[in-house]
């Protein structure tokens, strides 16, 4: 999975859930705003080339 909850993000109104409402590419980074357990939010960032390389490695 691209996003998974850390232990401290598994508690809350909706436990053990991480969800995103979209993503965007800025420069060469994929930026993913996300929320977890219906109480917190965060932003994940990964370099697009690194993500594609990882996906090819498991294909």
ZISUL-V682928 format. One record per residue. N is the residue number from 1. RES is the residue in one small letter. BURIAL is b if it has 9 or more other C-alpha atoms within 8 Angstrom, else e. Layout:
BEGIN
n: (N/N)
res: (RES/RES)
burial: (BURIAL/BURIAL)
END
This chain:
BEGIN
n: (1/2/3/4/5/6/7/8/9/10/11/12/13/14/15/16/17/18/19/20/21/22/23/24/25/26/27/28/29/30/31/32/33/34/35/36/37/38/39/40/41/42/43/44/45/46/47/48/49/50/51/52/53/54/55/56/57/58/59)
res: (x/x/x/x/x/x/x/x/x/x/x/x/x/x/x/x/x/x/x/x/x/x/x/x/x/x/x/x/x/x/x/x/x/x/x/x/x/x/x/x/x/x/x/x/x/x/x/x/x/x/x/x/x/x/x/x/x/x/x)
burial: (e/e/e/e/b/e/e/e/b/b/b/b/e/b/b/b/b/b/e/b/e/e/b/e/e/e/e/e/b/b/b/b/b/b/b/b/b/b/e/e/e/e/e/e/e/b/b/b/e/e/b/e/e/e/e/e/e/e/e)
END
